[in-house]
Amino acid sequence: MHKKIFALSFVLLMFIPFLSYAQMFSVGNKVERRTNPFTPYIRAGVQIIDFKFMGDPVELTNSQPLSFTGLAATAQFETAGFTLGATYGNDFTGLSDRNYFDLSLSFSNAFYFIRRPHFGLGVPIHLGSNLTNVRSDATSDHFSQTNLSAGAGVITRAIFPEHFDISAQFIPKFGFSTASGGFIGGNVFSLIGKARINFYNLIFNKNISLGYNYMYNSYNIDGEEYDYDFTGHTITLGISL
């Protein structure tokens, strides 16, 4: 538990200079704010989820795993490489006999080795944490894991001045995961992808953003009762602040 608190505190401390930079940048001219990659956005959308049991059925406390496929609603806040998101699904969103909740916190900082006025290519360093909970209406058993992971990948960005910009990144990650209470834990391998198209000054001097996120988490938990693979495809619509 102390290690987790220390790691999360370290991540939060790393956010401070970038959040401060984004705040200072906001006093600049409107054109620079629109094209600035630190522009904050509020996003909302849907997530298509495939949650699949990968362990030994003999290890299950109940006869049925918590596997499911369906839709969930999601909301996000993004700025300066920092993202805070929440996703929720239940019978209302089409998850029959399942309740799904995910709270995510992530930070990425890109180091560009190709930097042009309208194009960039670089390596993003990513730190992230997810609290994921899956429950079934038919059983008292549930999946509840908090993971903390880090990784690096590739990012590219193209800017078309006064019109829009396009960005995409793909990052493999590795970390550890612990259950609520810290009694059951293991490791998690992740793949994340993100693509954005931001249209400048489209409505009431605000940017409108179309977004797609890919997430894959493979949980390897002590024993095999909680070994699951999570795959998520998220489509969002955002507006700049």
C-alpha positions, 0 to 999 in steps of 0.5 A, a space after each residue: 500500500 505504501 509503495 502504491 501511495 508513493 508511486 501515485 504521489 510521484 505521478 501527481 508531482 510530475 503533473 505540476 509543471 505541465 499543468 502550470 505551463 498549460 495555465 500560462 499558455 492560456 493567456 496567449 493569443 486565441 490562435 495559439 491556444 487553439 493549435 496548442 497541444 495543451 488545450 484542455 478538452 471535455 469529452 463524452 462518448 461510448 466504449 465497446 467492451 470485451 471482458 474475457 476470462 482467461 484463467 482455469 475454470 476450475 479456479 472459479 469460486 462460482 461456476 460462471 466467469 464474469 466475462 461480458 461484451 457490451 457498451 458503457 458510457 464514458 466521460 473524460 477531461 484532457 489537458 497537458 498530457 493529463 487525462 482523467 476519465 470515468 466509464 460506467 456500464 449497467 443494464 441501462 447501457 446494455 450490459 445484461 446482469 453486469 455492472 462495470 466501472 472504471 476510473 482512470 488517471 494518466 499522464 504522458 509527455 512526448 519527446 519529439 525527435 522530429 519537430 517541424 512547424 506543422 509536423 512532429 514525430 516522437 516518443 511519448 512516456 506514459 504513466 497511468 493508473 486504473 481502478 476497474 470493477 466488474 460485478 454480476 447481478 447473479 453472484 456475489 463474486 466480483 473483479 476489482 483491481 487497481 493497476 499502475 503501469 508505465 510505458 513508452 511508444 510512438 506519437 505523431 502530430 500534423 497541424 493544418 493552420 487555422 483548420 485542424 490538427 491530427 494526432 495519433 499515438 500507440 504505447 505498450 505498457 507494463 505494471 502491477 495490479 492489486 485487488 481491493 484490500 491488497 490481498 490478491 495481486 499480480 501484473 498487467 500488460 497493456 496496449 493503448 492507442 489514441 487518435 484525435 482530430 481537432 477542428 479549430 474555432 468550429 462552434 462559438 470560438 471553441 474547438 470540436 474534437 473527434 476521438 478514438 481510444 484503444 485499450 487492451 489489459 491482460 491481467 495475470 493475477 495470483 492464482 487464475 480466478 481473476 485472469 481476464 483480458 480487457 479490450 476496449 474501443 472508445 469513441 468520444 466527442 470533445 469540446 475545448 475549454 
